[in-house]
Amino acid sequence: MNETMLSYQVKDNLIHSLHPLTTLSYVLVITILSLIFYHPIYLAALLLAVGLAIVSAGHCKEWSTYLKFTVSLIIIIAVLNMLFSREGETIFFSLQLLPGMAPLNLSLESLTFAAGMGLRLLVIITAFCLYSQAIDPDRILRAVAGLGKGKTVLAIILATRLFPQFLRDYKRIMEISQCRGVDPYHGNLWQRTGRLKPVISVLFSSSLEHALELAESMYARGYGSGARSQRQADLWHPRDFLILLALIIAFFCGILAYGQGWTAFNYYPRLSWEFSGSCILTLMTLSLAIPSVLNWGCKRSSSFLSKI
Amino acid sequence: MLSGASGSGKTTLLRAIAGLVPDFHGGHLAGAIYLDQIPLTKIPHRQRLLKTGIVFQEAERQLLMNTVEAEIAFALENLGFPPILIKRRIMEVAAALDLTDCLQQATATLSGGQKQKVVLASILAWEPEILLLDEPTSQLDPVAAEQILNSIRRLNEDSGLTVILAEQRLERCFHLADRVLVMKNGAIACDEQSFDKLSHWAMKNEPSCLPPVARLFAGCAFSKIPASIKEGRCVLRSLAPQGDFSSSFSAASPGLGNKLDAERSFEQPLVEVEKIWFRYPEGKEVLKEISFNLKTGDFAVLMGPNGAGKSTILKNINGLLRPGRGKIKIRGRDSKGVPVAELANSIAYLSQNPDDYLFLPTVREEVKFSLQHLTMKDDIDSHSDQVLQRFGLCSLAQLNPRDLSSGERQRVALAAVLASEPRVLLLDEPTRGLDYRHKGELGRILLEMQAEGTAILMVSHDVEFVAEYAAKVIFIADGSLLCSGSKYDMLSSSTFYSPQVTKVFRGIAQGIVTLEQAQELLQRILYHRQEAIPRLAGNAGTGEK
C-alpha cells in the first residue's frame, strides 16, 4: 500500500469535474448492485463499467495497486472457503488429515463460490478506488455539510481522509521498530505477527491522539457551532443530470434483473445457472459506461466539456 | 508572551482562554475568565470564537481540507459568514500572509512554514480580536519562523490584534512582547511590562526564561537590560566605540578545533558519506552528491531550511533509505544490503517524535527492550539500571512513559536508543518542544557521549542549542551540501543561522558563538573601560595643568 492509493488527486478530466454527489451516486449504485448480484456475468459487467471509469479518469496505476491488494484477499477467501465449506458435491480432491476427523474436500462449487465472492469484492474495492481517487474530500464534505446531514457521513469522510495519514504513521513506526533492532520482515508468520505488536500499540495510541487533535482543531474553528454557510456551492452541469439519468436507468435495470431472478447463481450443492436478460444487462452496462464515454468525448474534442 | 518550563501550564491557560478547557477537554475550571468583562462561560460558543482564535503547535495535525483555499474557508463556513464575505476574507488574508499563489495547492504538498501560515490564515480570516498562539514556530527553520513572527507583529501593530504567544524559543520573539508572564507549576510567577524588572527577577528566580542576549547583560550586572539584539549592540557600541575586540579575546577556539582536526586526519571515520544521491519514488532529487565524514567524538549538526533533505540524510545513514548513487560506509564497511536492524547495533536513531518509541508499560521495560534486541549482554537487568541512572530516570522507572512530560519522554526515548551503547548517534530535531532546562540536560548528555567517543549527527533548527553544544555545522540547501566547518566559522558568518550573542557582537568581535564566550568578552570590555576611565581622567588633569 502507498499513500497516493488512498488520497484524492487533482486531474483535469470530466470525471473529476462532476458534482461530488454525482460521483458518489455512481459509486453507491455500483456498490448496491454488486451486493445484490450473485451472477458472475452481471458482476463482471459492473466491474467492466467501473473499471472503464477509473481508467478514463487516469487512475490505472492506483487501481493496479488496489487490484494486487484485492487478489491477495481473494486467495485468502478461496482458501478459507475451501477449508470450511462442505456443501459442494463435485469433489475433485479429498484429504484425510487425521483419523476420525472429517476429510478436507476441495469441491468445484466451493472454488466457484470463492471466485464469485472474490469478483464481488473486486467490484466493491474498485468502486472505493474511484471514490477515494476521483472525489475531492473538500467538496464532498461541503456538499454533505450543505445537506445538513450527519455525523455518520462526517465520520466516514474523515476516516477516508485520514487513511493516508494512518499509512504514513504505520510506515514511520515500522521504520522506528527496525531502528530498535526489530526486523518485522524476518522470520515465520507467527514471529512476524508477534513483532507487529509494538507497532500496532504505537499506531493506535498515535491515531487516537491525532484524532483528538484534529477534533480539537475543528471545534476551535467553529465546526458544529451552528448553521453553516457555503463559500461557493458546487455547480450542477448538464453532464451531472445526464449521468444521474443513466444511473437511474442502470439501477432500475439491475433491480428488474434481480426481481426476475436473472442475477441469481446457485453455487451449492451443485452449480446450476442460466444466463438471461442479456438486453437488460447490456442496457445497464452501457448506462454505467456513460461517464467513460463522455470523458472519451471530452478528450476527443476540447469544446465538448464546455457544451455539457 | 507566556514563558515558562515545559508542563508549567502555558498551553492549558491558552486553551482555557479559547474555551477549549473545560468545554472540549473536560476537567473542572475554578475562577473565571472574562472577555470584554463578560464571563467566558456565559458567552455562546460561536460568539466566543468570533473573539478568540487559537493556533496550535503542530500545523500538520490541524489541517483538515485538501486545498489551501478550502482550509481557509473552513472556519468561515462553520461560522456562517456570507459567501461574498468569505471570498473577500480569503483574498485579503492570503495576500497578507503571502499565500495567494498557493490557494489552489494541496495542503499536503506545502512546506512546514507554509502549513503554519495556512493554519494562521484560517484563524485570522474571521478577524478575531485575540489571537492565541501555542509555540507556532517550534517546527520551523529560522527564516520561516522570522516570516511568521513578522506577519504576526504586523497584524498586531497595524490591526490592533491582541496576541498571546506561548513560546520556548525565546530568542525568536522576546523582543516583540509588550508584556511577559512567566508561569511556574501552573501559576503565574511573574507578570511584568518592564523588561528590566523582569530580567532582574528572572536572574534571581528563573534565568531560563530569558533569551541569551538578556542573560548576557543581566549576568554582567547591567542595570538596564536590552531586550533586542539592536539594543544590545547599542549598549556594546557605547562601551566599545572603536571597534574590533577579536584580537583581545582568548576564548574562541577555532584554532584549537583546527589543530585537533589536523591530528585526527589519519583516523578511520566511523561514517563515510561518499557522493550520495537520493530520490523518492516519483519525486525529484532530494539529495545531490552529498559527502562528509564523521569520526569518533564528532558532534556535527545538519542545518538548513525545511525540506532541504536533512532528515533524508539521517535515514540514508541508518539504512531506512538507500542512496541511488554513492556509498555510505559504516566503520569502513559499505552499508549497502545490510539490514536496518543490524545497522542499529552501531547506529542509534532518534526521530522527531519520541512518542513513536514508547509502547511498553514502564520506562524500565522500554530500556530493557532495546537491550534485548540490540545487544548480547547477559546481565540486562543491571545494565538497564545503569542506563536509567545515567539518564536520571531511576525515579520514573516504574511509570508509564506516555504519562511523562515531553522532556521526560524525550529522555526515555534517548535512553532506549542509547542503551546499546552505539558508536554513532543520529538525532532529528531533538530539542523540539523542550524548554531551556531540558535542553541543557540534553546538551549535557550529548557532551558526555561525545567525550566517550560517540559520533553525533543531529538535524536542528535550534541555533542557540547548536551554538552552545555542537562542534561542527553542515549547511544543506535544496539537497546539496553548501558548506561545512566548525560552528565558530559557520555560525558567526551566517545572517539567519547565527545565535543572538554572535549578532550582538557583530562588528565588535568575530567568532563569538557561545554565551560563555560572550560573557567573558563583555567582562573584558568592561574591565578595559574601567581601566581607561581613570587614565583618561588623569590625562585630562595633566592637560589642564
Chai-1 contact restraints between the chains, C-beta under 6 A:
chainA,res_idxA,chainB,res_idxB,connection_type,confidence,min_distance_angstrom,max_distance_angstrom,comment,restraint_id
A,D136,B,N66,contact,1.0,0.0,6.0,A-B,restraint_1
A,P137,B,N66,contact,1.0,0.0,6.0,A-B,restraint_2
A,D138,B,M65,contact,1.0,0.0,6.0,A-B,restraint_3
A,D138,B,N66,contact,1.0,0.0,6.0,A-B,restraint_4
A,D138,B,A70,contact,1.0,0.0,6.0,A-B,restraint_5
A,I173,B,D356,contact,1.0,0.0,6.0,A-B,restraint_6
A,E175,B,L320,contact,1.0,0.0,6.0,A-B,restraint_7
A,I176,B,D356,contact,1.0,0.0,6.0,A-B,restraint_8
A,Q178,B,V340,contact,1.0,0.0,6.0,A-B,restraint_9
A,Q178,B,A341,contact,1.0,0.0,6.0,A-B,restraint_10
A,C179,B,A344,contact,1.0,0.0,6.0,A-B,restraint_11
A,C179,B,Y349,contact,1.0,0.0,6.0,A-B,restraint_12
A,R180,B,S370,contact,1.0,0.0,6.0,A-B,restraint_13
A,G181,B,A341,contact,1.0,0.0,6.0,A-B,restraint_14
A,G181,B,A344,contact,1.0,0.0,6.0,A-B,restraint_15
A,G181,B,H373,contact,1.0,0.0,6.0,A-B,restraint_16
A,G181,B,L374,contact,1.0,0.0,6.0,A-B,restraint_17
A,V182,B,H373,contact,1.0,0.0,6.0,A-B,restraint_18
A,D183,B,A341,contact,1.0,0.0,6.0,A-B,restraint_19
A,P198,B,F359,contact,1.0,0.0,6.0,A-B,restraint_20
A,S201,B,F359,contact,1.0,0.0,6.0,A-B,restraint_21
A,V202,B,D356,contact,1.0,0.0,6.0,A-B,restraint_22
A,V202,B,F359,contact,1.0,0.0,6.0,A-B,restraint_23
A,E213,B,R61,contact,1.0,0.0,6.0,A-B,restraint_24
A,E216,B,F24,contact,1.0,0.0,6.0,A-B,restraint_25
A,S217,B,Q62,contact,1.0,0.0,6.0,A-B,restraint_26
A,Y219,B,F24,contact,1.0,0.0,6.0,A-B,restraint_27
A,A220,B,I54,contact,1.0,0.0,6.0,A-B,restraint_28
A,R221,B,A75,contact,1.0,0.0,6.0,A-B,restraint_29
A,R221,B,N78,contact,1.0,0.0,6.0,A-B,restraint_30
A,G222,B,L49,contact,1.0,0.0,6.0,A-B,restraint_31
A,G222,B,A75,contact,1.0,0.0,6.0,A-B,restraint_32
A,G222,B,N78,contact,1.0,0.0,6.0,A-B,restraint_33
A,G222,B,L79,contact,1.0,0.0,6.0,A-B,restraint_34
A,Y223,B,N78,contact,1.0,0.0,6.0,A-B,restraint_35
A,S225,B,H45,contact,1.0,0.0,6.0,A-B,restraint_36
A,S225,B,R46,contact,1.0,0.0,6.0,A-B,restraint_37
A,G226,B,R46,contact,1.0,0.0,6.0,A-B,restraint_38
A,A227,B,G80,contact,1.0,0.0,6.0,A-B,restraint_39
A,R228,B,E77,contact,1.0,0.0,6.0,A-B,restraint_40
A,R228,B,N78,contact,1.0,0.0,6.0,A-B,restraint_41
A,S229,B,E77,contact,1.0,0.0,6.0,A-B,restraint_42
A,S229,B,G80,contact,1.0,0.0,6.0,A-B,restraint_43
A,S229,B,F81,contact,1.0,0.0,6.0,A-B,restraint_44
A,R231,B,A73,contact,1.0,0.0,6.0,A-B,restraint_45
A,R231,B,E77,contact,1.0,0.0,6.0,A-B,restraint_46
A,R231,B,P83,contact,1.0,0.0,6.0,A-B,restraint_47
A,R231,B,I86,contact,1.0,0.0,6.0,A-B,restraint_48
